[in-house]
Each structure stands twice: as structure tokens, then as C-alpha cells.
């Protein structure tokens, strides 16, 4: 096979068992409008310049759309990076709902994020760092002008900080999240405990249970709880940096209104997460709150998040989910009859298929609307009439939009693109964020014909054509990207392990000449249940890797990757160095034989997380690469078990703890193949990485040095599993690209 353009790629997708005939009608329909996606792009004019790291830092990072209740506006948060100041600051922005010019909504230097309209659209709340810790702020909103009216004021004053605010449907209350000490009965106790900890000259910690640290920080055994507070409360605001704008924080008389804890106890509500859809919601009648929590005794070995409901007035919570796997992101239907959530069937498996569960609140009966749909549910939203749900799901490198009627059970694909953050506006338009390999997220919308959603069950075929072409609402990065020679993401397939079809992607360098020979950067994704695709990333950006030194970039979605059915995803567990390694080597063989412009004598392998593990595995199993980059990779499977925090992960992937299945741990541990190491290797690790402890990087670097193999280590004392600080990111890219150039140029 050869690289395929969009039309041929859609033909490939057509063969997939999950793609029905109705969906294919839409695929063909929307293919005409995907000219801005990575798959559909044509090479840029040569007058444009190559992409640089500085360009990437100038791009604005657009957040999720929040339509106004009257349908006139969309507000969103947007992060600006100041490379020299080494900061990332989020601001509130607004754009007409039909699209147009975006502008700042609140011209303040404060970090502000997560805007939410009141139900009547006359007020707006958001999370602000005008104070430390963060609190919920509010201001009146003039929908005619699309502006804030008066001066923003602080609503919450809880000493432990407030975030994640949502409105009750009557506009009288705000529910928010705060991390508190579970044995404290009031805020006075929490404040005193925090102050004592801060002032103490003794920094030692005593642990008596697991999850003493998580991701990149120590938990201090605080718990996230949901609180409810009167929306009309105001507190005396902290002093904010001066600004000529009238929309600056006001100093208002203090009104005593202590927030009430809705979820007391020694459990997190919601559990730890890295963003995405809210894990709690309020019923349309305002009487009930649904939320996610894990109440298992040993959380470090459990993925069993459950759905609970509790009266907003307070009281005893009731568990309504029954799956032994994870249940999360509850969302009430607009009419209040149903509650939907994402659910996994298998306990302890974080990459199990995410199903769409809908419960009839009166009868308590639940149904799986995606039982016959072999893809994992992403973000989802109810249709305006509560007769259908629209959602995203990874599929062959994209994240298309699907809709399913409550009484049809057959999801239909609406648009093949890479979407997320779905939400309907009051005008029936579906708003979402869309990204591609060539551009970061912008806000888009789909406008449906009247009644299309309500008639979905009866007219599933007709529904497929009852919407307009998706159109961009924001254009925050158009001006900058118009100057850049971004290259198209091209797809190819080959026969991998077990002679099964595997998909890969390629990005060519700017100014590509097929008659020249190019070195290769071979990127390996993490997860391991993750995937490369038509999406943007700031941390492993293929466009930047291609432009930095003129490389061809190749990425393989090996066995275990997501977006190809659950059986394919399951196939990596217990086989970390098996089928995935075979896929990678066969994929590399395929591109070397198929594309004469690839110089097989100048190839580098780079990976992070599981990709770092695989880089370490490659070290002991082949010498075909000129150099290797191993970022936050597992080196010793047994020591990695003892230093990680989410123990359910290694216990699923290696079929138990080391003392029960030591043979499998040792079978796939890269450190046991060190006698075969020969390839020059760059090791990268962050001190605050508690997913894969920094000791894994030190062990690898020590081994390489003792073997006298050319090696270097980039150590970040202030980063975790991800390198996030702008100047650290600049150093990361420079060090990685310089290392590859050293051996491949």
C-alpha cells in the first residue's frame, strides 16, 4: 500500500465493522468540508515558513465552548503563553455564536478560566486566581452588547479554594469543588490545619495507607468535596492588579454565607482526573446532585468509580451505578427523566471500553446505548429534546461526532473530524472544539434542521443529511498559521503482528522533495492504550519534529492502541514487548521499502511513558536506530511497580503484583536485556513524576554510563510526567532535536 488521501482513507474506514451505511453517507458528505483537517490538507505554498517552537508558544489554547442561554454568544477560556515570563495565563473570551471576531471579555491580568452562564443568562461565574487560593467570581452580563456589566466580585471565600463552579437550574445556588480535610467539620478547622502545616519547620510526612502521592503531588490526605453556596453571596474581594478597565474586582460588603459540604466523608468527590467532562451535575428541577466517587477500601488498586445522587439540600447519598468498573460523568436529560453516564464493565482496567449508560430515573432501569458500537465513548451531551445523545469516539485517528436515539441503539456518524467538548446551544446548534495535526483547537458548530434530533429514532437515515456543514466559530490562530508551512498528516496501513492490519501516519518536512533522502524520527506513543491521529499536541508535536532539521516523522498505532475496537486495545495487556514491538518493526520495514525518500541509515526512535518503555525495550532488541530518546519510561518493571501510585495499572497489565506473577514482569523488563544495549540514548525524566518514578530514568542512565554507551540525561527537578513550563518545554525540544541531529545528520 501507499500513503492514502482522504477519499481513500474513508474507503478504508468504510470496511470497518462499526461503520454503518448511514454513517458512510455522512462521511462522504462531510469529506467535502474537511479541507482544514490534517488528512485533507494539500501542501502549503513554498512561500510559507517552517514551524518553530516560538510559533507554537504564540498559539492561543482555546477551551471548551459555553453558549449563552439566548443563543447569541459563546464564551470560552483561552490560554496565552509568555515564553520569556515562563507563564501560561488563561483569559475569558467571547465570540458571536454564529462566528466572527473573538475578544477578551474581562481585561484583567488575573488567571481566569471555566466561565459558566446563569440559567437566565444575566450573570457569569468563573474560577479566578485573583486570590490565593482560587475562588469563584461573578459579574452581571449584558447579552445585547456581549459585555460584563459592573465590576466582578468574589462569591466564595472558603479557605481551601473553590473551582469547578456550576449553577443550579433556578440560578439561586452554585455547586463547586474544594479539597478539604475529611475529619474537619468546618472551614475554621481546615484553615487552621493548613496554616499549621505551612508554618511547621518539620516537613516530614507519615503515611498509613496508599495514595499518599498521586500524579505529580503529595495528597496530604485531603479530599475533594462538593459544596453548595448561595449564588447571591458576595465577599470582600482581595486587591487585584490595577487596570484601567471598569471590569475590575469590586470591594463589596461581606455577606456571611458559609458553603455547605454536600459530600462529607473520607472519599474524593470527584476523584482525581486530568480534565475533561464534569464528573457531577445538577438535576433540571434543582433538587438533586449526581456525582462520581470511589468508595473502595484500597483506591490505589481500584478503578471502581461509582455514580451517587444526593439531595441538594443535603442528606444521605445513594449509589445508583452497579458496574464493577468505572462509572463517571453523570449528565441529566433536559426533561429530567433520565440520567446518562460513561461506564466500564471490567474492574481494574482503565482502558476498558467506555459505554453510554442511560437510566430511567423513575424506574431505575438502565440501558447501554452503545452495546453494539465497538468504540469507546468520549465526551457526550444530550440533544435539546432529550430523545438523543451526541458523543465523540476515537476511530482510526479521528474523533468523529456520533448521535444515538434513546430508542434506536444504533449510533450514527455525523461528521468525521477530531472533535471534543460537545454541547448544544438553545438554538439547536451543536458546539464543539475541533483540532487537527496542523492546527490546535478552535470552536466549531453544527446547525441541525428543526426537529431533526426529535425525529432521530424514526428517521435515522434522513437525520444524516439534516444538518449544515460544520463551520468554525473562532479563528484565534488563523493569522499565525496562515504563515506556516504545515504538512498534511498522511495515513498508511500494513500487516502487523498476527498478520492483522495496523495503521500508521506520516508527516513530511516542509519543502518536501520526493527525490531527496530524509532522516526519520520514529515516534512511539504512550498509554499504552493511546493513539496517534489527526490531533494537536504541544508536548510531542509531529509538525515541529518534522520542521526541526527536515525529518520525515512516522507514527504507528500498534496493537493496544485505541480507536480500532476493544479487542485490538486489549491485545497489549500481558504482552508489552510482544505484538507492539512486532508492529513497530514491521511498520518501519514497510515505510523503508515503500518510500524511497526515507534514509534507513539515519533513523531515530523516540517515545514517552509507554513509548519510553518501548524505547528501552528496543535498546535491548535491535540496533537498527542511530539513536534513541527515552522520556519517563519504565526500565525495571518490578521497581516501577513499587514506586508508582495507581497500582491497578501494573496489576492489570502484568496480571497481578510481582510476587504473584514475577515471570511476566521479568519477561518484559528492559533492564534484563542491558547486555545487548548498544544504541546512543538520551534519557529524560522529571522529579515529580509519580506515575513512573524518576528512579526509572536514573537506573537507565546509570546502566548506559556503566556500559560506556554514549548517553545523556535531561533531568527536570520541577516537572512531572509531562513537561509543562514554557522554558522547560523549549529546553526539552532543543535537547531532543540536538541529540537526534548529532547521530542522524
C-alpha positions in Angstrom: 0.0 0.0 0.0 0.9 3.6 -0.3 0.0 6.8 1.6 -3.7 7.4 1.1 -5.5 10.7 0.6 -8.7 11.5 2.5 -11.0 9.8 -0.1 -9.1 6.5 0.1 -8.8 6.7 3.8 -12.6 7.0 4.1 -12.8 3.9 1.8 -10.6 2.2 4.3 -12.9 3.3 7.2 -15.8 2.0 5.2 -14.6 -1.5 5.6 -14.6 -1.2 9.4 -17.4 -3.3 11.0 -18.5 -0.5 13.3 -19.3 1.9 10.4 -22.9 1.6 9.2 -24.2 2.6 5.8 -25.9 5.7 7.2 -22.7 6.8 8.7 -20.9 6.4 5.4 -23.4 8.8 3.8 -22.3 11.4 6.3 -18.6 10.6 5.9 -18.9 11.3 2.2 -20.9 14.4 2.8 -18.6 15.9 5.4 -15.4 14.9 3.4 -16.1 17.9 1.2 -15.7 20.3 4.0 -12.6 18.8 5.7 -10.1 20.9 3.8 -8.8 22.3 7.0 -8.1 18.9 8.7 -4.7 17.3 8.7 -5.9 14.4 6.5 -7.4 16.7 3.8 -4.7 19.3 3.5 -2.7 20.0 0.4 0.9 21.1 0.7 1.3 24.7 1.6 2.9 27.2 -0.8 6.6 27.3 -0.6 6.5 31.0 0.4 5.4 30.0 3.9 8.0 29.3 6.5 8.7 26.2 8.6 7.1 25.8 12.0 9.2 26.8 15.0 8.9 26.3 18.8 8.4 30.1 19.2 5.5 29.9 16.8 4.0 27.1 18.8 4.2 29.1 22.0 2.4 32.0 20.3 -0.6 29.9 19.6 -3.7 30.5 21.7 -5.1 27.5 23.5 -8.8 27.6 23.2 -11.0 26.0 25.8 -14.5 24.4 25.7 -17.5 26.4 24.3 -20.1 27.8 26.7 -23.1 29.1 24.7 -25.2 31.8 26.2 -28.8 30.8 27.1 -30.2 33.2 24.5 -28.1 31.7 21.8 -26.3 34.9 20.9 -22.8 34.3 22.3 -20.2 31.7 23.1 -17.8 32.3 25.9 -14.6 30.3 26.5 -11.3 30.4 28.3 -8.1 30.8 26.3 -4.6 30.3 27.5 -1.8 32.7 26.4 1.8 31.7 26.8 4.5 34.2 27.7 7.7 32.4 26.9 10.1 34.9 28.4 8.0 35.2 31.6 7.6 31.4 31.6 3.9 31.7 32.3 0.6 30.3 30.9 -2.3 32.6 31.8 -5.9 31.9 30.9 -8.3 34.7 30.0 -12.1 34.8 29.4 -13.1 35.4 25.7 -16.3 35.8 23.9 -17.4 35.4 20.2 -20.8 35.7 18.4 -22.5 32.3 18.3 -22.6 32.4 14.6 -18.9 33.1 14.4 -16.8 36.2 14.0 -14.2 38.1 15.8 -13.3 36.9 19.3 -12.4 39.4 22.0 -11.4 39.5 25.7 -14.4 39.5 28.0 -12.7 40.7 31.2 -9.4 42.7 30.5 -7.6 41.7 33.7 -4.1 40.3 34.2 -5.6 37.6 36.5 -5.7 34.0 35.5 -9.4 33.2 34.8 -11.0 30.1 33.5 -14.1 27.9 33.3 -16.9 30.5 32.6 -20.5 29.5 33.1 -23.7 31.4 32.4 -26.5 31.6 34.9 -29.7 29.9 33.6 -31.2 33.3 32.7 -28.0 34.4 31.0 -27.8 37.6 33.1 -24.7 36.6 35.1 -21.5 34.8 34.6 -19.3 32.9 37.0 -15.7 31.7 36.6 -12.7 30.5 38.5 -10.2 33.2 39.3 -6.7 33.3 40.7 -7.1 37.0 41.8 -6.8 35.4 45.2 -4.7 32.6 46.5 -6.2 30.0 46.7 -8.5 30.3 43.7 -12.2 31.3 44.2 -15.4 31.6 42.2 -16.1 35.1 40.9 -19.2 36.6 39.3 -20.3 39.5 37.2 -23.5 40.7 35.5 -23.7 40.1 31.7 -25.3 42.3 29.1 -26.3 40.0 26.3 -27.2 42.8 23.9 -23.7 44.1 24.0 -21.9 40.9 24.9 -20.1 42.5 27.8 -19.8 42.3 31.5 -21.7 44.9 33.4 -20.4 46.5 36.6 -17.4 45.0 38.4 -16.7 41.4 39.0 -17.0 40.3 42.6 -15.8 37.3 44.6 -18.6 34.8 45.5 -16.8 32.1 47.5 -14.4 32.6 50.4 -13.6 29.0 51.5 -10.0 28.9 52.8 -9.2 25.7 50.8 -10.2 27.4 47.5 -13.0 26.8 45.0 -13.1 25.6 41.5 -15.4 23.8 39.0 -18.5 26.0 39.7 -21.9 25.1 38.1 -25.3 26.8 38.5 -28.4 25.3 39.9 -31.2 25.5 37.3 -33.1 28.1 39.4 -30.0 30.3 39.5 -30.1 30.5 43.3 -27.1 28.2 44.1 -23.6 27.4 42.9 -22.1 24.0 43.4 -18.3 23.9 43.4 -15.3 21.7 44.4 -12.8 22.2 47.2 -10.2 19.9 48.7 -10.6 19.7 52.5 -9.5 17.5 55.4 -12.2 14.9 55.8 -12.1 15.0 59.6 -12.6 18.7 59.7 -16.2 19.8 60.4 -15.9 23.4 59.2 -13.7 25.8 57.4 -12.1 27.1 60.5 -10.6 23.7 61.1 -9.4 23.4 57.5 -7.8 26.8 57.7 -6.1 26.1 61.0 -4.7 22.7 59.7 -3.3 24.3 56.5 -1.7 27.2 58.5 -0.1 24.8 60.9 1.3 22.7 58.1 2.7 25.7 56.3 4.3 27.2 59.4 5.8 24.0 60.7 9.6 23.6 60.4 9.2 19.9 60.3 8.4 18.8 56.8 8.3 15.0 57.4 5.3 13.0 56.4 3.7 9.9 58.0 1.8 7.5 55.8 -0.5 4.8 56.9 -2.2 4.0 53.5 -1.6 4.2 49.8 -2.2 7.1 47.5 0.0 9.3 49.7 1.1 10.8 46.4 -0.6 11.0 43.1 0.4 12.1 39.6 2.8 14.9 40.5 2.0 15.9 44.1 1.6 14.5 47.6 -2.1 14.4 48.6 -1.7 15.4 52.2 -4.8 13.2 52.5 -7.1 16.0 51.7 -10.3 15.0 49.9 -12.2 16.8 47.1 -15.7 17.5 48.2 -18.7 19.2 46.5 -20.0 22.3 48.2 -23.2 24.3 47.6 -23.5 28.1 48.3 -26.0 30.8 47.7 -25.3 32.5 44.4 -26.1 35.9 45.8 -23.4 35.8 48.3 -20.5 38.3 48.0 -17.3 38.7 49.9 -14.8 41.4 50.3 -12.5 40.9 47.3 -8.8 40.7 47.5 -6.8 43.5 45.9 -6.2 42.8 42.2 -3.5 44.4 40.0 -4.6 47.7 38.8 -6.2 48.1 35.3 -7.9 50.9 33.5 -10.8 48.6 32.8 -14.1 49.1 34.6 -14.3 45.3 34.8 -12.0 45.0 37.8 -12.8 43.3 41.1 -15.1 45.2 43.3 -14.8 45.6 47.1 -18.3 44.7 48.3 -19.7 44.4 51.8 -19.2 41.0 53.4 -22.3 38.8 53.5 -21.8 35.8 55.7 -22.7 32.7 53.7 -20.7 29.7 54.5 -20.6 27.0 51.9 -22.2 23.7 52.8 -20.4 20.4 52.2 -22.7 18.1 50.1 -20.3 15.1 50.2 -18.7 14.8 53.7 -16.5 11.8 54.4 -13.1 10.3 53.6 -13.6 10.0 49.8 -12.9 12.2 46.8 -15.8 13.8 45.0 -14.9 13.9 42.2 -11.9 11.5 42.0 -8.6 12.7 40.6 -8.8 13.5 36.9 -6.7 15.3 34.3 -9.6 17.3 32.8 -12.5 16.6 30.5 -16.2 16.5 31.1 -17.6 17.4 34.6 -17.9 14.4 37.0 -21.0 15.9 38.7 -24.3 17.6 37.6 -27.5 19.1 39.0 -31.0 17.8 38.0 -33.2 20.1 35.9 -35.6 20.6 38.9 -32.6 21.7 41.0 -33.4 19.1 43.7 -30.6 16.6 43.2 -26.9 16.4 42.6 -25.3 13.4 40.8 -21.6 12.8 41.3 -18.7 10.4 40.9 -16.8 8.9 43.7 -14.7 5.8 44.5 -15.5 4.3 47.9 -13.4 1.1 47.7 -11.2 0.4 50.6 -7.9 0.5 48.7 -8.3 3.2 46.0 -4.8 2.5 44.6 -5.9 -0.8 43.2 -9.4 0.2 42.2 -10.9 1.8 39.1 -14.4 1.4 40.6 -15.7 4.9 40.4 -19.4 5.0 41.1 -22.4 7.3 40.5 -24.2 8.7 43.5 -27.1 11.0 43.9 -27.8 13.3 46.9 -30.4 15.9 47.6 -29.0 19.4 47.0 -30.4 20.3 50.4 -28.2 17.7 51.9 -28.7 14.2 53.2 -27.7 10.6 52.6 -26.2 9.8 49.2 -27.5 6.8 47.2 -25.3 4.8 44.9 -27.1 4.1 41.6 -24.4 2.5 39.4 -23.7 -1.2 39.6 -20.7 -1.9 37.2 -17.5 -3.3 38.9 -15.6 -1.0 36.5 -15.5 2.8 36.4 -18.7 4.9 36.2 -18.3 8.7 35.7 -19.5 12.0 34.2 -23.3 11.8 35.0 -25.5 14.1 33.0 -29.2 14.7 33.4 -31.5 14.9 30.3 -33.1 18.3 29.8 -36.5 17.0 30.8 -35.1 15.3 33.9 -36.4 11.9 33.0 -33.0 10.3 32.5 -29.5 10.3 33.8 -26.7 9.2 31.4 -23.1 8.4 32.2 -20.0 6.7 30.9 -19.3 3.2 32.2 -16.7 0.5 32.0 -17.6 -3.2 32.6 -14.3 -4.6 33.9 -12.8 -3.8 37.3 -9.2 -2.6 37.4 -8.9 -1.9 33.7 -8.6 1.8 33.0 -8.6 1.3 29.2 -11.8 -0.8 29.0 -14.5 0.3 26.5 -16.4 3.3 27.7 -20.1 2.6 27.3 -23.0 5.0 27.2 -25.4 4.1 30.0 -28.9 5.7 30.4 -31.0 5.3 33.5 -34.7 6.0 33.7 -34.9 7.9 37.0 -38.4 6.8 37.8 -38.0 3.0 37.3 -34.3 2.8 37.9 -33.8 0.7 34.8 -30.6 1.2 32.8 -29.6 0.6 29.2 -26.4 0.5 27.3 -26.9 2.6 24.1 -23.6 1.6 22.7 -23.7 -2.1 23.3 -23.1 -2.9 19.6 -20.8 0.0 19.0 -17.2 -1.2 19.2 -15.6 2.1 20.1 -15.0 3.9 23.4 -17.3 6.9 24.3 -15.6 10.3 24.7 -17.4 13.5 25.6 -21.2 13.5 25.3 -24.2 15.8 25.5 -28.0 15.4 25.5 -29.9 16.7 22.5 -32.3 19.6 23.2 -35.4 17.3 23.2 -33.8 14.6 25.4 -34.6 12.0 22.7 -31.0 11.6 21.6 -27.4 11.9 22.8 -24.5 13.0 20.7 -20.9 12.0 21.6 -17.4 11.6 20.3 -15.4 8.4 19.9 -11.9 7.7 18.7 -11.9 5.9 15.3 -8.9 5.4 13.0 -7.0 8.5 14.0 -10.0 10.8 14.2 -12.6 11.5 16.9 -15.9 11.8 14.9 -19.2 13.0 16.2 -22.0 10.4 16.6 -25.6 10.6 17.7 -27.8 7.9 19.0 -31.6 7.9 19.7 -32.8 6.6 23.0 -35.0 4.0 21.3 -32.7 3.1 18.4 -29.5 1.9 20.0 -27.6 2.4 16.7 -25.1 5.3 16.8 -24.9 7.2 13.5 -21.8 9.2 12.5 -22.5 12.8 11.8 -19.0 14.2 11.0 -15.6 12.7 10.6 -13.2 15.1 12.2 -11.4 15.3 15.6 -14.0 16.8 18.0 -14.4 17.1 21.7 -16.3 19.2 24.3 -19.7 18.8 22.8 -22.6 21.0 24.0 -25.9 22.1 22.5 -26.9 25.8 22.4 -30.5 26.9 22.9 -30.8 27.4 19.1 -30.3 23.7 18.5 -26.7 24.2 17.3 -24.1 21.7 18.4 -20.9 23.4 19.5 -17.6 21.6 20.0 -13.8 22.0 19.8 -12.0 20.7 16.8 -8.3 20.2 16.3 -6.1 18.6 13.7 -2.4 17.7 13.2 -2.0 21.1 11.6 -3.9 23.3 14.0 -4.8 23.4 17.7 -8.4 23.5 19.0 -10.9 26.1 17.8 -14.6 26.2 18.5 -16.9 24.9 15.7 -20.6 24.3 15.3 -23.1 22.2 13.5 -26.6 23.6 13.0 -29.4 21.0 12.7 -32.7 21.2 10.9 -35.7 21.8 13.1 -37.0 18.5 14.6 -34.0 16.5 13.3 -33.0 15.3 16.8 -36.5 14.6 17.9 -37.1 12.5 14.8 -33.9 10.7 15.1 -35.4 7.3 16.0 -37.8 7.4 13.2 -35.7 9.0 10.5 -32.2 7.8 11.3 -31.2 7.9 7.6 -32.8 11.3 6.9 -31.2 12.7 10.0 -27.8 12.2 8.5 -28.4 14.9 6.0 -30.5 17.3 8.2 -27.6 19.5 9.3 -25.5 22.1 7.7 -21.8 21.9 7.1 -19.7 22.3 10.2 -18.3 25.8 10.4 -15.6 27.5 12.5 -16.9 29.9 15.2 -13.5 31.1 16.5 -10.4 31.9 14.4 -7.9 32.6 17.2 -4.9 31.2 15.4 -5.7 31.6 11.7 -3.4 34.6 11.2 -0.3 32.9 12.6 -1.0 29.5 11.0 -1.5 31.2 7.6 2.2 32.0 7.6 3.3 28.4 8.4 4.1 25.6 6.0 2.2 22.9 7.8 2.4 19.5 6.2 -0.6 17.1 5.8 -1.0 14.0 8.0 -0.9 11.0 5.7 -2.2 7.6 6.6 -0.9 4.2 5.6 -1.7 0.6 6.6 0.4 -2.6 6.7 0.2 -6.1 8.0 1.5 -6.2 11.6 1.6 -8.9 14.3 -0.7 -11.9 13.6 -0.9 -10.6 10.1 -3.5 -8.1 11.3 -3.9 -4.7 9.7 -2.2 -1.8 11.5 -2.5 1.9 10.7 0.4 4.3 10.7 0.8 8.0 9.9 3.5 10.1 8.3 4.3 13.8 8.3 6.9 15.1 5.8 9.2 18.0 6.3 8.3 21.5 4.9 9.5 22.0 1.3 9.5 18.2 0.8 11.3 16.9 -2.3 10.5 13.3 -3.1 13.8 13.0 -5.0 15.8 13.7 -1.8 16.7 11.4 1.1 15.5 12.3 4.5 16.3 11.1 8.0 13.5 9.6 10.1 12.0 10.4 13.5 10.1 7.3 14.6 7.7 8.4 17.4 6.2 5.8 19.8 3.0 6.8 21.7 2.3 6.3 25.4 -0.7 4.9 27.2 0.0 2.2 26.2 -3.7 2.3 25.3 -3.4 5.6 23.4 -3.1 6.5 19.7 -1.6 8.9 17.2 -4.0 10.7 15.0 -5.3 13.9 13.5 -4.9 15.8 16.7 -2.8 18.6 18.1 -0.3 18.3 20.9 2.1 20.8 22.4 4.3 18.1 24.0 5.1 15.7 21.1 4.3 17.8 18.1 4.9 15.9 14.9 4.8 19.1 12.7 7.5 20.6 14.9 9.6 17.4 14.8 9.4 17.4 11.0 10.3 21.0 10.6 13.2 20.9 13.1 16.1 19.6 10.9 13.9 18.4 8.0 12.9 14.9 9.1 10.2 12.6 8.0 8.1 11.7 11.0 6.4 8.2 11.2 4.0 7.1 13.9 2.5 3.6 14.3 -0.7 2.7 16.1 0.5 -0.7 17.3 -1.6 -3.4 19.0 -3.1 -1.9 22.1 -3.9 1.4 20.5 -7.3 2.9 20.9 -9.8 3.6 18.1 -9.6 0.2 16.4 -12.0 -1.8 18.6 -11.7 -3.1 22.1 -10.2 -6.5 21.1 -7.3 -4.6 19.5 -6.9 -2.4 22.6 -7.0 -5.4 24.9 -4.3 -7.2 23.0 -1.3 -5.4 24.6 -2.1 -6.4 28.2 0.3 -9.1 29.3 2.3 -8.6 26.1 4.1 -5.3 26.4 7.2 -6.3 24.5 5.4 -8.7 22.1 2.9 -7.7 19.4 3.5 -3.9 19.8 7.2 -4.4 19.1 6.5 -6.6 16.1 4.1 -3.9 14.8 6.7 -1.2 15.2 9.4 -3.2 13.4 7.1 -4.3 10.6 5.8 -0.7 10.2 9.3 0.6 10.0 10.2 -2.2 7.5 7.1 -1.2 5.4 7.9 2.5 5.2 11.6 1.8 4.4 10.6 -0.4 1.5 7.7 1.7 0.3 9.1 5.3 0.4 12.5 5.7 -1.3 12.9 9.2 0.3 13.4 7.7 3.7 17.1 7.1 4.6 17.1 3.9 6.6 20.6 4.6 7.7 19.6 7.7 9.6 16.7 6.8 11.9 15.9 7.7 15.5 13.3 6.2 17.9 11.6 8.5 20.4 9.0 7.7 23.0 7.5 8.8 26.3 5.7 6.9 29.1 4.9 3.5 27.5 6.7 4.9 24.4 9.7 5.4 26.8 9.3 1.8 27.9 9.3 0.7 24.3 12.4 2.8 23.6 14.1 0.9 26.4 12.8 -2.4 25.1 14.2 -1.5 21.6 17.6 -0.8 23.2 17.9 -4.5 24.1 16.3 -6.0 20.9 17.6 -4.1 17.8 20.5 -1.9 16.8 18.7 -0.5 13.7 18.4 3.0 15.1 21.2 5.6 15.2 19.9 6.9 18.5 17.1 6.7 21.0 15.2 9.1 23.2 13.6 7.6 26.3 11.3 10.0 28.2 9.7 8.9 31.5 10.0 5.3 30.5 9.7 2.1 32.6 13.1 0.5 32.8 12.7 -2.1 35.6 9.1 -3.5 35.7 9.4 -4.6 39.3 10.9 -1.4 40.8 8.3 0.5 38.7 5.5 -1.4 40.5 6.8 -0.4 43.9 7.2 3.3 43.1 4.0 4.0 41.1 0.7 5.2 42.7 -2.1 3.8 40.5 -1.4 0.1 41.3 -4.4 -1.1 39.3 -2.4 -0.3 36.2 0.6 -2.7 36.5 -1.7 -5.3 38.2 -3.8 -5.4 35.1 -1.1 -5.1 32.5 1.2 -7.7 34.2 -1.6 -9.9 35.6 -1.0 -9.2 39.3 1.7 -7.9 41.6 5.3 -9.0 41.1 5.2 -11.5 43.9 2.3 -13.4 42.2 3.5 -13.2 38.6 7.2 -12.4 38.7 7.8 -14.4 35.5 5.7 -12.0 33.3 7.3 -8.9 35.0 10.8 -10.3 34.2 9.9 -11.4 30.7 9.2 -7.9 29.6 11.6 -5.9 31.8 14.0 -3.9 29.6 16.7 -3.8 32.3 17.3 -7.6 32.0 18.4 -7.1 28.4 21.1 -4.5 29.2 23.9 -6.8 28.0 22.6 -6.1 24.5 22.4 -2.3 24.7 24.5 -0.5 22.1 22.5 2.5 20.8 23.3 6.1 21.9 20.4 7.1 24.2 19.1 10.4 25.6 17.2 9.8 28.9 14.7 12.3 30.2 12.8 12.3 33.5 11.0 14.7 35.9 11.5 14.6 39.7 7.8 15.0 40.3 6.7 12.1 38.1 4.9 9.8 40.4 3.4 7.7 37.6 6.8 6.5 36.6 9.2 7.4 39.3 12.4 9.3 38.4 14.4 6.4 39.7 13.5 4.6 36.5 15.4 7.2 34.5 18.3 7.2 36.9 18.6 3.4 36.6 18.6 3.6 32.8 21.2 6.3 32.7 23.4 4.6 35.2 23.3 1.4 33.2 24.1 3.2 30.0 27.1 5.0 31.6 28.5 1.8 33.1 28.2 0.2 29.7 30.1 3.1 28.2 27.3 3.7 25.7 27.1 7.3 24.5 24.3 8.8 26.7 23.0 11.9 28.2 20.3 12.7 30.8 17.9 15.6 30.9 16.6 15.9 34.4 13.7 18.3 35.4 13.5 19.0 39.2 10.2 20.9 38.7 8.3 18.7 36.2 6.2 15.6 36.5 5.2 13.1 33.8 4.6 15.9 31.4 6.9 18.9 30.7 4.6 21.9 31.0 6.5 25.0 31.8 7.2 27.0 28.7 11.0 27.4 29.1 11.4 23.8 30.2 9.5 22.8 27.1 11.9 24.9 25.0 14.9 23.1 26.6 13.2 19.7 26.0 12.6 20.2 22.3 16.1 21.7 21.8 17.8 18.9 23.7 15.8 16.2 21.9 16.3 17.6 18.5 20.0 18.3 19.0 20.5 14.7 20.2 18.8 13.3 17.1 20.8 15.7 14.8 24.0 14.6 16.5 23.5 11.0 15.4 21.3 11.3 12.3 22.7 14.3 10.4 
